[in-house]
Amino acid sequence: MRQKSRKPVGGILQKWEMIEITDPGEIDALERRIRAAEKSLAERDNPTVEHQKSKAKPRKRSR
Amino acid sequence: MPAAVLTPRVRMMAICDRVTESKSEIGVFNLRGVRQSIAAHTFPYVPRSLWLFLVLSSPRPGEFPGYVRVLQERTDKAVFFAHLARPAFGADGGWLASITALRCRFPEAGLYTVQAWFFQAQGNDILKGEMPFVIEAEESQP
C-alpha cells in the first residue's frame, strides 16, 4: 500500500507585531483621514447631498 | 467600470484563541476558539491571548501599510489604533495569511467593531474589513 506523504511543509503563516499608536497627534491625524474617507463614501453613495451643497444660491437682483 | 484594486482585499478576518498551520498541507490553517465575544471579569480589560487572523490577497505586487482601529459602538469613539505590519506581495500578487495579537484595552462591556484600514498612495484611506466583537461582563460567582 502506498503511504500517504507526510512531509513537513514550510510555514507560510506570518506573525505580525501590532504596534499600538499612542501619540495623540497621530491618532488625531488618523481620525481626520477616516472622517475624510467616510465623507467621500457618503457623497458617492448619495450624490444629491453634494449636488445640493454645491447648488448656486439665487442672486440678489439689483434695482 | 469597477475601480482598480489598489490595496489588498481582506478575504478572511477572524478573532480567535489560537491559529496553527497544518503539518501536512501548505496553506491550510487550523483556527481554534473562533469567537464573536469574550467574557471579562474586570474593566478595563486587556485580553491575554486573542489573535486577529487575516487572509489578504492582492493582484498587485508591493507593500501595503495599514492600521487597525477598534471602535466602541456606545460612544462611537476609537479605543485602540495600531499599525499593521506592511503586508508584502511578490511580482504576481497572490495571498498571505497572518496572525497578530490583539492587545486592545477595552474600557467597558459592550459592542466594539474591529476594522482593518489601508493607506492609499492617492486618495483616502480605505476600510477593507470589519467585524463586530462583544465584550461581556462576567458575573462573579456568589
N, CA and C atoms of all chains as a GROMACS GRO file, in nm:
protein
  615
    1MET      N    1   0.084  -0.121   0.000
    1MET     CA    2   0.000   0.000   0.000
    1MET      C    3   0.088   0.125   0.000
    2ARG      N    4   0.050   0.216  -0.086
    2ARG     CA    5   0.129   0.339  -0.092
    2ARG      C    6   0.100   0.427   0.029
    3GLN      N    7   0.209   0.468   0.090
    3GLN     CA    8   0.190   0.551   0.211
    3GLN      C    9   0.166   0.696   0.172
    4LYS      N   10   0.076   0.757   0.244
    4LYS     CA   11   0.047   0.898   0.220
    4LYS      C   12   0.166   0.983   0.263
    5SER      N   13   0.205   1.074   0.178
    5SER     CA   14   0.320   1.159   0.209
    5SER      C   15   0.286   1.251   0.326
    6ARG      N   16   0.373   1.254   0.423
    6ARG     CA   17   0.352   1.343   0.540
    6ARG      C   18   0.474   1.431   0.558
    7LYS      N   19   0.523   1.481   0.448
    7LYS     CA   20   0.642   1.566   0.456
    7LYS      C   21   0.608   1.694   0.530
    8PRO      N   22   0.695   1.735   0.619
    8PRO     CA   23   0.668   1.864   0.682
    8PRO      C   24   0.676   1.976   0.578
    9VAL      N   25   0.583   2.067   0.586
    9VAL     CA   26   0.580   2.174   0.487
    9VAL      C   27   0.626   2.305   0.551
   10GLY      N   28   0.676   2.392   0.468
   10GLY     CA   29   0.726   2.520   0.518
   10GLY      C   30   0.612   2.608   0.567
   11GLY      N   31   0.635   2.680   0.673
   11GLY     CA   32   0.530   2.765   0.728
   11GLY      C   33   0.510   2.889   0.643
   12ILE      N   34   0.387   2.923   0.618
   12ILE     CA   35   0.362   3.046   0.542
   12ILE      C   36   0.280   3.146   0.623
   13LEU      N   37   0.240   3.102   0.742
   13LEU     CA   38   0.162   3.192   0.827
   13LEU      C   39   0.256   3.299   0.883
   14GLN      N   40   0.223   3.424   0.859
   14GLN     CA   41   0.309   3.532   0.907
   14GLN      C   42   0.259   3.581   1.042
   15LYS      N   43   0.354   3.600   1.132
   15LYS     CA   44   0.318   3.653   1.264
   15LYS      C   45   0.360   3.800   1.268
   16TRP      N   46   0.263   3.884   1.282
   16TRP     CA   47   0.290   4.028   1.279
   16TRP      C   48   0.281   4.086   1.420
   17GLU      N   49   0.363   4.186   1.440
   17GLU     CA   50   0.351   4.265   1.562
   17GLU      C   51   0.252   4.378   1.536
   18MET      N   52   0.163   4.397   1.627
   18MET     CA   53   0.072   4.511   1.615
   18MET      C   54   0.130   4.622   1.702
   19ILE      N   55   0.165   4.731   1.640
   19ILE     CA   56   0.230   4.839   1.716
   19ILE      C   57   0.125   4.944   1.750
   20GLU      N   58   0.092   4.949   1.878
   20GLU     CA   59  -0.014   5.041   1.921
   20GLU      C   60   0.027   5.186   1.897
   21ILE      N   61  -0.067   5.262   1.851
   21ILE     CA   62  -0.042   5.405   1.829
   21ILE      C   63  -0.094   5.478   1.953
   22THR      N   64  -0.003   5.545   2.020
   22THR     CA   65  -0.041   5.613   2.143
   22THR      C   66  -0.025   5.765   2.132
   23ASP      N   67   0.045   5.808   2.028
   23ASP     CA   68   0.067   5.952   2.010
   23ASP      C   69  -0.065   6.020   1.973
   24PRO      N   70  -0.115   6.112   2.059
   24PRO     CA   71  -0.244   6.176   2.030
   24PRO      C   72  -0.247   6.248   1.896
   25GLY      N   73  -0.134   6.304   1.856
   25GLY     CA   74  -0.127   6.375   1.727
   25GLY      C   75  -0.149   6.279   1.611
   26GLU      N   76  -0.088   6.161   1.623
   26GLU     CA   77  -0.102   6.061   1.516
   26GLU      C   78  -0.244   6.006   1.513
   27ILE      N   79  -0.302   5.988   1.632
   27ILE     CA   80  -0.441   5.939   1.640
   27ILE      C   81  -0.536   6.041   1.578
   28ASP      N   82  -0.514   6.170   1.610
   28ASP     CA   83  -0.599   6.275   1.552
   28ASP      C   84  -0.588   6.275   1.399
   29ALA      N   85  -0.465   6.258   1.351
   29ALA     CA   86  -0.444   6.257   1.205
   29ALA      C   87  -0.518   6.140   1.141
   30LEU      N   88  -0.512   6.024   1.205
   30LEU     CA   89  -0.583   5.906   1.151
   30LEU      C   90  -0.734   5.928   1.154
   31GLU      N   91  -0.783   5.988   1.263
   31GLU     CA   92  -0.928   6.015   1.273
   31GLU      C   93  -0.972   6.110   1.161
   32ARG      N   94  -0.888   6.209   1.133
   32ARG     CA   95  -0.920   6.303   1.024
   32ARG      C   96  -0.924   6.230   0.890
   33ARG      N   97  -0.828   6.141   0.870
   33ARG     CA   98  -0.824   6.065   0.744
   33ARG      C   99  -0.949   5.978   0.731
   34ILE      N  100  -0.989   5.918   0.842
   34ILE     CA  101  -1.107   5.830   0.840
   34ILE      C  102  -1.233   5.912   0.812
   35ARG      N  103  -1.242   6.029   0.876
   35ARG     CA  104  -1.360   6.114   0.853
   35ARG      C  105  -1.368   6.156   0.706
   36ALA      N  106  -1.252   6.189   0.648
   36ALA     CA  107  -1.249   6.228   0.506
   36ALA      C  108  -1.292   6.111   0.418
   37ALA      N  109  -1.247   5.992   0.451
   37ALA     CA  110  -1.283   5.872   0.373
   37ALA      C  111  -1.433   5.845   0.385
   38GLU      N  112  -1.486   5.857   0.507
   38GLU     CA  113  -1.629   5.829   0.527
   38GLU      C  114  -1.716   5.935   0.457
   39LYS      N  115  -1.670   6.060   0.460
   39LYS     CA  116  -1.744   6.167   0.394
   39LYS      C  117  -1.747   6.143   0.244
   40SER      N  118  -1.633   6.106   0.190
   40SER     CA  119  -1.624   6.081   0.046
   40SER      C  120  -1.714   5.964   0.005
   41LEU      N  121  -1.717   5.861   0.089
   41LEU     CA  122  -1.803   5.745   0.060
   41LEU      C  123  -1.950   5.784   0.066
   42ALA      N  124  -1.986   5.864   0.168
   42ALA     CA  125  -2.126   5.906   0.184
   42ALA      C  126  -2.169   5.989   0.063
   43GLU      N  127  -2.080   6.074   0.013
   43GLU     CA  128  -2.112   6.157  -0.104
   43GLU      C  129  -2.125   6.072  -0.230
   44ARG      N  130  -2.043   5.966  -0.236
   44ARG     CA  131  -2.051   5.879  -0.353
   44ARG      C  132  -2.182   5.800  -0.353
   45ASP      N  133  -2.221   5.756  -0.231
   45ASP     CA  134  -2.344   5.676  -0.220
   45ASP      C  135  -2.469   5.761  -0.235
   46ASN      N  136  -2.459   5.889  -0.199
   46ASN     CA  137  -2.575   5.977  -0.205
   46ASN      C  138  -2.534   6.108  -0.274
   47PRO      N  139  -2.525   6.105  -0.406
   47PRO     CA  140  -2.471   6.222  -0.477
   47PRO      C  141  -2.556   6.347  -0.463
   48THR      N  142  -2.683   6.334  -0.425
   48THR     CA  143  -2.769   6.452  -0.413
   48THR      C  144  -2.720   6.543  -0.301
   49VAL      N  145  -2.655   6.484  -0.200
   49VAL     CA  146  -2.604   6.565  -0.088
   49VAL      C  147  -2.504   6.666  -0.141
   50GLU      N  148  -2.411   6.615  -0.222
   50GLU     CA  149  -2.307   6.702  -0.276
   50GLU      C  150  -2.369   6.801  -0.375
   51HIS      N  151  -2.468   6.752  -0.453
   51HIS     CA  152  -2.531   6.837  -0.552
   51HIS      C  153  -2.601   6.954  -0.484
   52GLN      N  154  -2.676   6.922  -0.375
   52GLN     CA  155  -2.748   7.028  -0.305
   52GLN      C  156  -2.653   7.129  -0.242
   53LYS      N  157  -2.541   7.075  -0.193
   53LYS     CA  158  -2.445   7.163  -0.127
   53LYS      C  159  -2.385   7.263  -0.226
   54SER      N  160  -2.363   7.213  -0.348
   54SER     CA  161  -2.294   7.298  -0.445
   54SER      C  162  -2.391   7.380  -0.531
   55LYS      N  163  -2.521   7.367  -0.501
   55LYS     CA  164  -2.619   7.440  -0.583
   55LYS      C  165  -2.601   7.591  -0.560
   56ALA      N  166  -2.602   7.663  -0.671
   56ALA     CA  167  -2.578   7.806  -0.661
   56ALA      C  168  -2.693   7.876  -0.588
   57LYS      N  169  -2.656   7.973  -0.503
   57LYS     CA  170  -2.759   8.049  -0.433
   57LYS      C  171  -2.823   8.148  -0.530
   58PRO      N  172  -2.952   8.176  -0.512
   58PRO     CA  173  -3.014   8.273  -0.603
   58PRO      C  174  -2.950   8.411  -0.586
   59ARG      N  175  -2.930   8.476  -0.698
   59ARG     CA  176  -2.866   8.608  -0.693
   59ARG      C  177  -2.966   8.714  -0.648
   60LYS      N  178  -2.912   8.811  -0.579
   60LYS     CA  179  -2.997   8.925  -0.543
   60LYS      C  180  -3.010   9.015  -0.664
   61ARG      N  181  -3.129   9.058  -0.688
   61ARG     CA  182  -3.147   9.145  -0.803
   61ARG      C  183  -3.118   9.290  -0.764
   62SER      N  184  -3.040   9.354  -0.846
   62SER     CA  185  -3.014   9.494  -0.816
   62SER      C  186  -3.126   9.580  -0.876
   63ARG      N  187  -3.159   9.683  -0.809
   63ARG     CA  188  -3.270   9.770  -0.857
   63ARG      C  189  -3.226   9.861  -0.968
   64MET      N  190  -1.774   5.107  -1.464
   64MET     CA  191  -1.646   5.036  -1.467
   64MET      C  192  -1.596   5.020  -1.324
   65PRO      N  193  -1.557   4.898  -1.285
   65PRO     CA  194  -1.509   4.884  -1.148
   65PRO      C  195  -1.376   4.956  -1.126
   66ALA      N  196  -1.361   5.009  -1.006
   66ALA     CA  197  -1.237   5.081  -0.974
   66ALA      C  198  -1.121   4.982  -0.964
   67ALA      N  199  -1.001   5.028  -0.999
   67ALA     CA  200  -0.883   4.942  -0.990
   67ALA      C  201  -0.857   4.906  -0.844
   68VAL      N  202  -0.814   4.784  -0.823
   68VAL     CA  203  -0.785   4.740  -0.686
   68VAL      C  204  -0.645   4.788  -0.651
   69LEU      N  205  -0.637   4.881  -0.558
   69LEU     CA  206  -0.508   4.940  -0.523
   69LEU      C  207  -0.455   4.892  -0.389
   70THR      N  208  -0.542   4.838  -0.309
   70THR     CA  209  -0.499   4.787  -0.178
   70THR      C  210  -0.544   4.641  -0.167
   71PRO      N  211  -0.485   4.567  -0.074
   71PRO     CA  212  -0.523   4.426  -0.064
   71PRO      C  213  -0.670   4.409  -0.026
   72ARG      N  214  -0.723   4.297  -0.066
   72ARG     CA  215  -0.858   4.260  -0.025
   72ARG      C  216  -0.847   4.174   0.100
   73VAL      N  217  -0.935   4.199   0.196
   73VAL     CA  218  -0.940   4.113   0.316
   73VAL      C  219  -1.034   3.998   0.283
   74ARG      N  220  -0.975   3.883   0.259
   74ARG     CA  221  -1.057   3.767   0.221
   74ARG      C  222  -1.113   3.696   0.342
   75MET      N  223  -1.045   3.708   0.453
   75MET     CA  224  -1.094   3.645   0.575
   75MET      C  225  -1.043   3.725   0.695
   76MET      N  226  -1.130   3.738   0.793
   76MET     CA  227  -1.094   3.813   0.914
   76MET      C  228  -1.162   3.741   1.030
   77ALA      N  229  -1.086   3.699   1.128
   77ALA     CA  230  -1.145   3.628   1.241
   77ALA      C  231  -1.068   3.661   1.367
   78ILE      N  232  -1.140   3.658   1.479
   78ILE     CA  233  -1.076   3.673   1.609
   78ILE      C  234  -1.085   3.537   1.677
   79CYS      N  235  -0.971   3.488   1.723
   79CYS     CA  236  -0.970   3.352   1.777
   79CYS      C  237  -0.865   3.339   1.886
   80ASP      N  238  -0.867   3.220   1.950
   80ASP     CA  239  -0.774   3.194   2.061
   80ASP      C  240  -0.638   3.145   2.013
   81ARG      N  241  -0.639   3.077   1.897
   81ARG     CA  242  -0.514   3.017   1.852
   81ARG      C  243  -0.522   2.983   1.704
   82VAL      N  244  -0.408   2.994   1.636
   82VAL     CA  245  -0.401   2.953   1.495
   82VAL      C  246  -0.275   2.870   1.477
   83THR      N  247  -0.292   2.754   1.415
   83THR     CA  248  -0.175   2.672   1.381
   83THR      C  249  -0.183   2.638   1.233
   84GLU      N  250  -0.068   2.602   1.178
   84GLU     CA  251  -0.066   2.560   1.038
   84GLU      C  252  -0.075   2.410   1.030
   85SER      N  253  -0.137   2.363   0.926
   85SER     CA  254  -0.143   2.219   0.904
   85SER      C  255  -0.001   2.168   0.879
   86LYS      N  256   0.029   2.050   0.935
   86LYS     CA  257   0.163   1.993   0.916
   86LYS      C  258   0.172   1.918   0.784
   87SER      N  259   0.058   1.889   0.724
   87SER     CA  260   0.061   1.808   0.603
   87SER      C  261   0.025   1.884   0.476
   88GLU      N  262  -0.045   1.995   0.492
   88GLU     CA  263  -0.087   2.069   0.372
   88GLU      C  264  -0.048   2.215   0.384
   89ILE      N  265   0.017   2.260   0.284
   89ILE     CA  266   0.059   2.401   0.285
   89ILE      C  267  -0.062   2.490   0.258
   90GLY      N  268  -0.069   2.600   0.330
   90GLY     CA  269  -0.180   2.695   0.307
   90GLY      C  270  -0.309   2.654   0.377
   91VAL      N  271  -0.298   2.561   0.472
   91VAL     CA  272  -0.417   2.520   0.548
   91VAL      C  273  -0.393   2.558   0.694
   92PHE      N  274  -0.491   2.623   0.753
   92PHE     CA  275  -0.474   2.674   0.890
   92PHE      C  276  -0.583   2.620   0.980
   93ASN      N  277  -0.544   2.591   1.102
   93ASN     CA  278  -0.641   2.542   1.200
   93ASN      C  279  -0.667   2.654   1.300
   94LEU      N  280  -0.790   2.700   1.300
   94LEU     CA  281  -0.828   2.808   1.391
   94LEU      C  282  -0.902   2.747   1.509
   95ARG      N  283  -0.860   2.784   1.627
   95ARG     CA  284  -0.922   2.731   1.747
   95ARG      C  285  -0.986   2.846   1.824
   96GLY      N  286  -1.107   2.820   1.872
   96GLY     CA  287  -1.174   2.923   1.952
   96GLY      C  288  -1.208   3.047   1.874
   97VAL      N  289  -1.264   3.029   1.755
   97VAL     CA  290  -1.308   3.146   1.677
   97VAL      C  291  -1.428   3.206   1.750
   98ARG      N  292  -1.418   3.332   1.780
   98ARG     CA  293  -1.521   3.389   1.867
   98ARG      C  294  -1.574   3.524   1.819
   99GLN      N  295  -1.695   3.549   1.862
   99GLN     CA  296  -1.761   3.678   1.836
   99GLN      C  297  -1.764   3.761   1.964
  100SER      N  298  -1.727   3.698   2.075
  100SER     CA  299  -1.734   3.769   2.204
  100SER      C  300  -1.636   3.705   2.301
  101ILE      N  301  -1.612   3.777   2.410
  101ILE     CA  302  -1.529   3.722   2.518
  101ILE      C  303  -1.580   3.781   2.650
  102ALA      N  304  -1.570   3.701   2.755
  102ALA     CA  305  -1.618   3.748   2.886
  102ALA      C  306  -1.501   3.802   2.967
  103ALA      N  307  -1.526   3.911   3.036
  103ALA     CA  308  -1.422   3.975   3.115
  103ALA      C  309  -1.469   3.991   3.259
  104HIS      N  310  -1.375   3.970   3.353
  104HIS     CA  311  -1.405   3.987   3.496
  104HIS      C  312  -1.403   4.133   3.537
  105THR      N  313  -1.298   4.198   3.492
  105THR     CA  314  -1.275   4.336   3.537
  105THR      C  315  -1.252   4.428   3.418
  106PHE      N  316  -1.271   4.556   3.442
  106PHE     CA  317  -1.250   4.657   3.338
  106PHE      C  318  -1.161   4.768   3.390
  107PRO      N  319  -1.079   4.827   3.304
  107PRO     CA  320  -1.060   4.794   3.163
  107PRO      C  321  -1.002   4.655   3.145
  108TYR      N  322  -1.038   4.595   3.032
  108TYR     CA  323  -1.000   4.457   3.007
  108TYR      C  324  -0.902   4.449   2.890
  109VAL      N  325  -0.789   4.383   2.914
  109VAL     CA  326  -0.692   4.359   2.808
  109VAL      C  327  -0.680   4.208   2.790
  110PRO      N  328  -0.729   4.154   2.680
  110PRO     CA  329  -0.722   4.009   2.662
  110PRO      C  330  -0.578   3.960   2.657
  111ARG      N  331  -0.555   3.845   2.722
  111ARG     CA  332  -0.418   3.794   2.727
  111ARG      C  333  -0.377   3.722   2.598
  112SER      N  334  -0.469   3.646   2.543
  112SER     CA  335  -0.433   3.578   2.418
  112SER      C  336  -0.552   3.576   2.323
  113LEU      N  337  -0.559   3.681   2.250
  113LEU     CA  338  -0.663   3.696   2.149
  113LEU      C  339  -0.590   3.730   2.019
  114TRP      N  340  -0.621   3.657   1.914
  114TRP     CA  341  -0.547   3.674   1.789
  114TRP      C  342  -0.640   3.721   1.678
  115LEU      N  343  -0.588   3.813   1.600
  115LEU     CA  344  -0.660   3.856   1.480
  115LEU      C  345  -0.598   3.782   1.362
  116PHE      N  346  -0.680   3.701   1.297
  116PHE     CA  347  -0.636   3.622   1.181
  116PHE      C  348  -0.684   3.690   1.055
  117LEU      N  349  -0.592   3.720   0.966
  117LEU     CA  350  -0.626   3.788   0.841
  117LEU      C  351  -0.572   3.710   0.721
  118VAL      N  352  -0.655   3.694   0.621
  118VAL     CA  353  -0.609   3.644   0.492
  118VAL      C  354  -0.630   3.758   0.392
  119LEU      N  355  -0.520   3.802   0.333
  119LEU     CA  356  -0.524   3.914   0.239
  119LEU      C  357  -0.484   3.865   0.100
  120SER      N  358  -0.541   3.927  -0.001
  120SER     CA  359  -0.498   3.895  -0.136
  120SER      C  360  -0.479   4.025  -0.213
  121SER      N  361  -0.392   4.018  -0.312
  121SER     CA  362  -0.368   4.136  -0.395
  121SER      C  363  -0.325   4.092  -0.535
  122PRO      N  364  -0.383   4.153  -0.638
  122PRO     CA  365  -0.336   4.122  -0.772
  122PRO      C  366  -0.207   4.198  -0.806
  123ARG      N  367  -0.169   4.291  -0.719
  123ARG     CA  368  -0.053   4.376  -0.745
  123ARG      C  369   0.062   4.343  -0.651
  124PRO      N  370   0.184   4.363  -0.699
  124PRO     CA  371   0.298   4.348  -0.608
  124PRO      C  372   0.313   4.472  -0.521
  125GLY      N  373   0.387   4.459  -0.416
  125GLY     CA  374   0.419   4.577  -0.334
  125GLY      C  375   0.386   4.557  -0.188
  126GLU      N  376   0.415   4.664  -0.113
  126GLU     CA  377   0.387   4.665   0.030
  126GLU      C  378   0.270   4.758   0.055
  127PHE      N  379   0.185   4.720   0.146
  127PHE     CA  380   0.063   4.797   0.168
  127PHE      C  381   0.046   4.826   0.318
  128PRO      N  382   0.089   4.941   0.361
  128PRO     CA  383   0.075   4.972   0.504
  128PRO      C  384  -0.071   4.993   0.542
  129GLY      N  385  -0.102   4.953   0.662
  129GLY     CA  386  -0.239   4.969   0.708
  129GLY      C  387  -0.245   4.979   0.860
  130TYR      N  388  -0.364   4.990   0.910
  130TYR     CA  389  -0.380   5.001   1.055
  130TYR      C  390  -0.511   4.938   1.100
  131VAL      N  391  -0.513   4.907   1.228
  131VAL     CA  392  -0.632   4.850   1.290
  131VAL      C  393  -0.693   4.956   1.381
  132ARG      N  394  -0.825   4.965   1.376
  132ARG     CA  395  -0.896   5.059   1.462
  132ARG      C  396  -1.005   4.980   1.532
  133VAL      N  397  -1.016   4.999   1.662
  133VAL     CA  398  -1.124   4.934   1.737
  133VAL      C  399  -1.217   5.046   1.787
  134LEU      N  400  -1.340   5.034   1.745
  134LEU     CA  401  -1.440   5.138   1.771
  134LEU      C  402  -1.538   5.090   1.877
  135GLN      N  403  -1.563   5.175   1.975
  135GLN     CA  404  -1.664   5.142   2.076
  135GLN      C  405  -1.798   5.194   2.026
  136GLU      N  406  -1.894   5.104   2.010
  136GLU     CA  407  -2.021   5.143   1.949
  136GLU      C  408  -2.100   5.244   2.034
  137ARG      N  409  -2.096   5.227   2.167
  137ARG     CA  410  -2.176   5.314   2.254
  137ARG      C  411  -2.136   5.460   2.240
  138THR      N  412  -2.006   5.482   2.235
  138THR     CA  413  -1.956   5.619   2.230
  138THR      C  414  -1.921   5.662   2.088
  139ASP      N  415  -1.915   5.565   1.997
  139ASP     CA  416  -1.872   5.591   1.859
  139ASP      C  417  -1.730   5.649   1.857
  140LYS      N  418  -1.649   5.607   1.953
  140LYS     CA  419  -1.511   5.656   1.961
  140LYS      C  420  -1.414   5.539   1.951
  141ALA      N  421  -1.299   5.567   1.893
  141ALA     CA  422  -1.196   5.463   1.882
  141ALA      C  423  -1.130   5.443   2.018
  142VAL      N  424  -1.112   5.317   2.056
  142VAL     CA  425  -1.043   5.288   2.183
  142VAL      C  426  -0.904   5.232   2.158
  143PHE      N  427  -0.874   5.206   2.032
  143PHE     CA  428  -0.745   5.145   2.000
  143PHE      C  429  -0.709   5.170   1.854
  144PHE      N  430  -0.584   5.208   1.834
  144PHE     CA  431  -0.527   5.219   1.700
  144PHE      C  432  -0.394   5.146   1.701
  145ALA      N  433  -0.365   5.075   1.594
  145ALA     CA  434  -0.233   5.009   1.585
  145ALA      C  435  -0.194   4.996   1.439
  146HIS      N  436  -0.063   5.009   1.416
  146HIS     CA  437  -0.012   4.985   1.280
  146HIS      C  438  -0.007   4.836   1.256
  147LEU      N  439  -0.046   4.797   1.137
  147LEU     CA  440  -0.027   4.659   1.094
  147LEU      C  441   0.112   4.651   1.031
  148ALA      N  442   0.170   4.533   1.036
  148ALA     CA  443   0.294   4.514   0.959
  148ALA      C  444   0.259   4.540   0.813
  149ARG      N  445   0.358   4.577   0.734
  149ARG     CA  446   0.329   4.605   0.592
  149ARG      C  447   0.318   4.474   0.516
  150PRO      N  448   0.195   4.435   0.481
  150PRO     CA  449   0.186   4.312   0.403
  150PRO      C  450   0.254   4.330   0.268
  151ALA      N  451   0.338   4.235   0.231
  151ALA     CA  452   0.416   4.246   0.107
  151ALA      C  453   0.378   4.134   0.011
  152PHE      N  454   0.354   4.172  -0.112
  152PHE     CA  455   0.317   4.075  -0.216
  152PHE      C  456   0.423   4.076  -0.325
  153GLY      N  457   0.449   3.958  -0.379
  153GLY     CA  458   0.551   3.942  -0.483
  153GLY      C  459   0.502   3.991  -0.618
  154ALA      N  460   0.582   3.963  -0.721
  154ALA     CA  461   0.556   4.016  -0.856
  154ALA      C  462   0.417   3.984  -0.908
  155ASP      N  463   0.367   3.867  -0.875
  155ASP     CA  464   0.235   3.828  -0.926
  155ASP      C  465   0.123   3.851  -0.825
  156GLY      N  466   0.152   3.924  -0.720
  156GLY     CA  467   0.050   3.942  -0.616
  156GLY      C  468   0.032   3.813  -0.538
  157GLY      N  469  -0.092   3.770  -0.522
  157GLY     CA  470  -0.116   3.644  -0.451
  157GLY      C  471  -0.191   3.667  -0.322
  158TRP      N  472  -0.167   3.584  -0.226
  158TRP     CA  473  -0.236   3.597  -0.098
  158TRP      C  474  -0.140   3.566   0.016
  159LEU      N  475  -0.177   3.610   0.133
  159LEU     CA  476  -0.098   3.577   0.252
  159LEU      C  477  -0.190   3.569   0.374
  160ALA      N  478  -0.143   3.492   0.469
  160ALA     CA  479  -0.218   3.476   0.594
  160ALA      C  480  -0.133   3.525   0.709
  161SER      N  481  -0.196   3.590   0.804
  161SER     CA  482  -0.120   3.643   0.917
  161SER      C  483  -0.199   3.634   1.046
  162ILE      N  484  -0.124   3.629   1.153
  162ILE     CA  485  -0.187   3.643   1.285
  162ILE      C  486  -0.117   3.756   1.359
  163THR      N  487  -0.194   3.823   1.439
  163THR     CA  488  -0.136   3.931   1.520
  163THR      C  489  -0.213   3.939   1.651
  164ALA      N  490  -0.139   3.954   1.758
  164ALA     CA  491  -0.203   3.958   1.890
  164ALA      C  492  -0.283   4.086   1.904
  165LEU      N  493  -0.406   4.071   1.946
  165LEU     CA  494  -0.494   4.187   1.964
  165LEU      C  495  -0.492   4.226   2.111
  166ARG      N  496  -0.401   4.317   2.144
  166ARG     CA  497  -0.387   4.356   2.284
  166ARG      C  498  -0.454   4.492   2.308
  167CYS      N  499  -0.580   4.492   2.278
  167CYS     CA  500  -0.658   4.615   2.291
  167CYS      C  501  -0.705   4.630   2.436
  168ARG      N  502  -0.721   4.755   2.478
  168ARG     CA  503  -0.771   4.782   2.612
  168ARG      C  504  -0.918   4.819   2.599
  169PHE      N  505  -1.006   4.728   2.642
  169PHE     CA  506  -1.150   4.754   2.632
  169PHE      C  507  -1.197   4.821   2.761
  170PRO      N  508  -1.249   4.942   2.753
  170PRO     CA  509  -1.282   5.016   2.876
  170PRO      C  510  -1.403   4.961   2.950
  171GLU      N  511  -1.497   4.900   2.879
  171GLU     CA  512  -1.619   4.850   2.945
  171GLU      C  513  -1.682   4.741   2.859
  172ALA      N  514  -1.783   4.676   2.916
  172ALA     CA  515  -1.854   4.573   2.839
  172ALA      C  516  -1.934   4.641   2.728
  173GLY      N  517  -1.959   4.567   2.623
  173GLY     CA  518  -2.040   4.623   2.515
  173GLY      C  519  -1.992   4.577   2.378
  174LEU      N  520  -2.050   4.642   2.278
  174LEU     CA  521  -2.019   4.607   2.140
  174LEU      C  522  -1.906   4.696   2.087
  175TYR      N  523  -1.812   4.631   2.021
  175TYR     CA  524  -1.700   4.700   1.956
  175TYR      C  525  -1.693   4.655   1.810
  176THR      N  526  -1.629   4.736   1.728
  176THR     CA  527  -1.605   4.696   1.589
  176THR      C  528  -1.456   4.701   1.562
  177VAL      N  529  -1.404   4.591   1.512
  177VAL     CA  530  -1.262   4.584   1.478
  177VAL      C  531  -1.251   4.607   1.327
  178GLN      N  532  -1.173   4.708   1.291
  178GLN     CA  533  -1.164   4.746   1.149
  178GLN      C  534  -1.020   4.736   1.098
  179ALA      N  535  -1.007   4.697   0.974
  179ALA     CA  536  -0.876   4.695   0.907
  179ALA      C  537  -0.877   4.800   0.796
  180TRP      N  538  -0.791   4.900   0.811
  180TRP     CA  539  -0.781   5.011   0.713
  180TRP      C  540  -0.648   5.002   0.641
  181PHE      N  541  -0.647   5.051   0.518
  181PHE     CA  542  -0.522   5.061   0.442
  181PHE      C  543  -0.503   5.204   0.392
  182PHE      N  544  -0.377   5.248   0.393
  182PHE     CA  545  -0.344   5.377   0.333
  182PHE      C  546  -0.344   5.358   0.181
  183GLN      N  547  -0.373   5.466   0.110
  183GLN     CA  548  -0.360   5.462  -0.035
  183GLN      C  549  -0.266   5.574  -0.077
  184ALA      N  550  -0.185   5.546  -0.178
  184ALA     CA  551  -0.091   5.647  -0.225
  184ALA      C  552  -0.167   5.770  -0.275
  185GLN      N  553  -0.278   5.746  -0.341
  185GLN     CA  554  -0.361   5.857  -0.388
  185GLN      C  555  -0.501   5.835  -0.336
  186GLY      N  556  -0.557   5.938  -0.280
  186GLY     CA  557  -0.694   5.926  -0.231
  186GLY      C  558  -0.700   5.890  -0.084
  187ASN      N  559  -0.823   5.869  -0.040
  187ASN     CA  560  -0.848   5.846   0.102
  187ASN      C  561  -0.806   5.706   0.146
  188ASP      N  562  -0.790   5.692   0.277
  188ASP     CA  563  -0.769   5.560   0.334
  188ASP      C  564  -0.893   5.476   0.303
  189ILE      N  565  -0.876   5.347   0.307
  189ILE     CA  566  -0.988   5.262   0.268
  189ILE      C  567  -1.009   5.150   0.370
  190LEU      N  568  -1.135   5.135   0.409
  190LEU     CA  569  -1.173   5.030   0.504
  190LEU      C  570  -1.193   4.901   0.426
  191LYS      N  571  -1.113   4.798   0.457
  191LYS     CA  572  -1.123   4.676   0.379
  191LYS      C  573  -1.179   4.558   0.458
  192GLY      N  574  -1.195   4.574   0.587
  192GLY     CA  575  -1.252   4.465   0.664
  192GLY      C  576  -1.297   4.513   0.799
  193GLU      N  577  -1.410   4.462   0.845
  193GLU     CA  578  -1.454   4.495   0.981
  193GLU      C  579  -1.538   4.382   1.035
  194MET      N  580  -1.534   4.368   1.165
  194MET     CA  581  -1.618   4.267   1.230
  194MET      C  582  -1.657   4.314   1.370
  195PRO      N  583  -1.781   4.283   1.408
  195PRO     CA  584  -1.824   4.320   1.543
  195PRO      C  585  -1.763   4.224   1.645
  196PHE      N  586  -1.740   4.275   1.763
  196PHE     CA  587  -1.688   4.191   1.871
  196PHE      C  588  -1.748   4.240   2.002
  197VAL      N  589  -1.800   4.146   2.080
  197VAL     CA  590  -1.870   4.183   2.204
  197VAL      C  591  -1.784   4.148   2.325
  198ILE      N  592  -1.773   4.241   2.417
  198ILE     CA  593  -1.709   4.215   2.546
  198ILE      C  594  -1.821   4.201   2.648
  199GLU      N  595  -1.829   4.082   2.706
  199GLU     CA  596  -1.935   4.057   2.804
  199GLU      C  597  -1.878   4.069   2.945
  200ALA      N  598  -1.959   4.123   3.033
  200ALA     CA  599  -1.917   4.131   3.173
  200ALA      C  600  -1.952   3.998   3.240
  201GLU      N  601  -1.849   3.930   3.290
  201GLU     CA  602  -1.872   3.801   3.353
  201GLU      C  603  -1.920   3.824   3.495
  202GLU      N  604  -2.034   3.763   3.526
  202GLU     CA  605  -2.088   3.782   3.661
  202GLU      C  606  -2.005   3.702   3.759
  203SER      N  607  -1.972   3.765   3.872
  203SER     CA  608  -1.891   3.695   3.972
  203SER      C  609  -1.976   3.592   4.045
  204GLN      N  610  -1.914   3.480   4.078
  204GLN     CA  611  -1.984   3.371   4.148
  204GLN      C  612  -2.008   3.411   4.294
  205PRO      N  613  -2.129   3.379   4.348
  205PRO     CA  614  -2.155   3.414   4.489
  205PRO      C  615  -2.074   3.323   4.584
   0.00000   0.00000   0.00000
